[in-house]
Amino acid sequence: MKKFTAPENWHSQLFSQAPFAHLQALLNLQAFTSWPSFEWLNTQLSHNNSEGKKVVFTPNALLENETRYYEEIIAQTGQVPTREENWHDFFGAMIWCLFPKTKTLLNSLHIEEIKQHGLKQRSRKRNALTLFDECGLVLAIPDIKWREKLREHQWTEVFYEHRNLWHNELRPFVFGHANYEMLTNPFIGLTGKLLCIVVEESFYELPLAAQYSYLDNQLIEMIQEHSVLDDNKQMSPLPLLGIPNWHCENRNEAFYANQDYFRPKRRSANDSSKRAEKTL
């Protein structure tokens, strides 16, 4: 697989593509002919961090003499180090705007882990926090059965046979800013880490911004009360290009036959023993 490279320059037409539809609908990024300014980015923020300081996107160049770790800078100053004209950091800023409460919580949890384990030793929880932060995808679903089908890697059934449900009853929301970055130049193999949220029917009638706010609050509850990011076990892999309309070839069932990408569920020896018992 060739090395991933993001586009060198700003591409407004990128936001006409399906994976970026939410960003376009909420922020009209197609209207920009060059990278949005820091002033514009900061006007999109409406959330304060836990210390009451407004989170501010700050050019990385102004923080080049910083000796504190990235998460420490955010927690202690409210400044989010942001590289200029950089897709990874631009999308990171977008996620701060869309999921401000969850991003603030992740930052505070990182700090707790750093205090307990230090900077050099990364705990299982800190690894999980980072993985979701970079690669997370939230899927709003009407019934828990869809989470179980995806955990069982029933790709063809969920993605292809029920493709009409996607973006209607099954609604994906990108959380990981690395996902967005890699979707600028997508490749077979691109995989997110999935958390599903069961929603009421009324959720689907909400305006898009209100849906994000609802999911932001739900993620807070799931992380704090249900410990979904204490380790990697409650996240499951999701081949992002399998999402209907997110890749030009996934209209064809044959697309999902690539088992190097749409991998079958790996079964443990215990699972095999249970299946054997059922056949006796």
N, C-alpha and C positions, 0 to 999 in steps of 0.2 A: 504494500500500500504506500502510495507516495505521501510525502510529508505535507501536512496541512499548511496552507498559507491563506490568510484572509486578504481581501482586496486591499490594495495599497491606499486607494483614495476613497473619499466619500461617494456612495452610490445611492442616490435618492430612489431609483427604480427598484432597488432591493426591497423596499417596503410595499411594493405592489404584490410581492410573493406571499403565498398562503401562510408560511410559518411566522411572518411578521405582521399579520393582519391586525392583531390587537394593538401593536405599537402604532400602526398607521391610524387606526380608528380613534385612538385616544390622544395621539400627539401630532398627527399629520406630518410625519417625518419626510414625506415626499415633497413637501413644500420647501425644504432646505436644499440649497445648491452647494453648500459646503458644510463642514462639521458644525453642529450647534455650539454656541458659545457657552462658557461657564456661567455667564449671567443667566442665560436661558435655562440651563440645567438646574440651577439653584432656584429658579422661580417655580420649578415643578415640585419642589419639596415642600411638604406641609407638616412634616412630623418632627417632633423634638426627641432627642435621645433621653436615656434614663436620668441624666444629670440635669436636664432642662436646657442644655445647650443645643442650638439648632445645628443639625447635620449639614455640613457645607462641603460641596465638591471643591477641592483645592488642587490647583496644578501641581503635579509631582515636582516640577522644577523648584517650587517654593519650599519644598520639604526635603531637598537633597542632603541637607546637613543633619537630618533627623537620625537619631540612634535608636529610637524606639521601634518596636515591631509594628507592622501595619495595623493589626487589631488594637494595639495599645494606643496608637495615635488617634484612632477613631474614638475609642472609649474615653480617653483623657482630654481630648481637645474638641471633639465633634467634627474634626476635619477628615474628609475621606480622600486620601491621596489618589489622584486621577491623572493618568497620562494623557496628554493632548493628542488628538487625532489618532486614537487607538481604539479599535473595535472592542477589545476585551473590556476595557475600562468604561467605554461609552455604554455598553450593554449592562455593565455593573451598575452604572448610575441609573439606568432605566429600571432595574429591579429594585433599587432603593426607593424609587418613586412609586412603584406599583405595590410593593410589599414592605412598607416602611417599618411596621411593627415587628415582622418576622426578622428582617435584616438587623434591627436593633437588638432583638433577643439573641440572635446568633452571635453577634458581637460580644454581648455580655457573657454568653456561655463560653466562648473562646477564652475570655479573660479569666473566668473561673477555672477553666482547665489549665491555663498557663500558670496561674497562682498555685495550683495543686501539683502540677507535674513539671513545670518549667518549660522553657522554649524548645529545648533540644529533644525531649521525650514527648512524642505525640501519642496521646491516649486514643483508645478506640472511639470514644465519644468525639474527640476533636477531629479525627479522621472522617467520621460520619458527617459532622457539621460542614466540613470543607467539601466533601463529595456532593452533598445536597446543594450547597451554595454555588458550586461550579456547574453541576450537571443535573440538578433537580428538575422534575416535571410534575406538576400537580394536575390530576385528572378528576374533574367533577363528574360523578356518576350517580345514577338514580337508585342503584341497588348494589349491594356488596358483591353479588355474583360476578360482576365485571372485573373487580379486583382479583378474585380468585382465578378467573379464566386467564387473565394476563400473567398472574404468578405461575400458572401452569403452562405458560407459553403456548396457548392456543391461538397462535398468531393469525392463521388463515380465517378461523371463525370470527374472531373479534374485529380484525382489520378489514377483511375482504367480504365475508358473508354479511356482516352488519355495518358495512361502510356508510350506509345511509344514516346511521345513528351518530356518527362522528360530527362534531361541531354543532350538534343538536342536543341529544341526551348525554353523549360522551364528549365533554369539552376539555381540551388540553390547554393548560396555562404554563408557559415556560417560566421556571424559577431560576435555573442555572444560567448565569450570563455566559459561561463557556459554551453552552448549547447554542445560544443565539450567535455567538461569534462563529462557531463552526458551521452553522446553517447558512452563513454568507457564502460558503463554498462547500456544499454538502458532499459527503462521500459515503459509500457503502461501508458500514461498520459503525456509523455514528449512533451512539446509544446513550440514553438518559437514564436517570435513576428516579423511579416512580413512587409517588405517594398518592393514594386515591382518597378522595373526600366524598362521602355520600351526602347528597344535597336533597332538599325538599323540592317539590315541583315549582314552588314559588321562586326558587333561585333563578330558573331559566327566564323568568319574566323581568328580572332586574336589569337595569342598564349595565353596560360592561364595567364601568368604573365601580359600581356598587358590587358587582360580582367579585372583583379583585379585593375590595374592602372586606367582604364576607369571608373569602378564602384566607385573607391575611389573619383575621381573627381566629378562624378555625385552626390554622397552622400553629398559632400561639398555644391554643389549648392542647393540640396533639403533641406538641413538643414538651410542654411543661407538665401536663397531667398524664399523658400516655407514653411518654419517653420514646417517641418514634425515632429520635436521632441519638439515642444513647449508644447505638452501634449501627452497623450497616444492615442488620437483619430484616428490618421492616421495610426497607426500600427494595424494589425489584427492578431488573433491567427492562428497558423499553426501547426497541429499535425505532428511532425517531422517524426514519424515512418510511416506515410502515404506516404512519398516520395518513389516512386518506387526504389527498391534495397536497401533501408535503413532498411528494416526489412524482415526477411525470410518469414513471413506469408502474406505479402501484395500482393503477386501474386494472392491471392484468393479474390474474390469480397466480400465474407463473412467477411473478416477482417474489412471492412469499415462499417459493420452493428453495431458495438459497439458504441452506441450513448453516452455512458459515456465518450468516448474518442473523437469520431468524432461527436461532438455535433451539432444538428440542430441549425440554426440561431434563436436566441431569437428575437421574434417580439414584438414591442411596441404596445400599445393600438392604437396609431395613424396609424401604419401599418395595423392593423386589420380593422380599419374603412375604409381605402382606398380600401382594397380588397373587403369589403362588398359593397362599392359604385359601384365597377366595375361589380358586379354581378346583380345589380338592373336593 
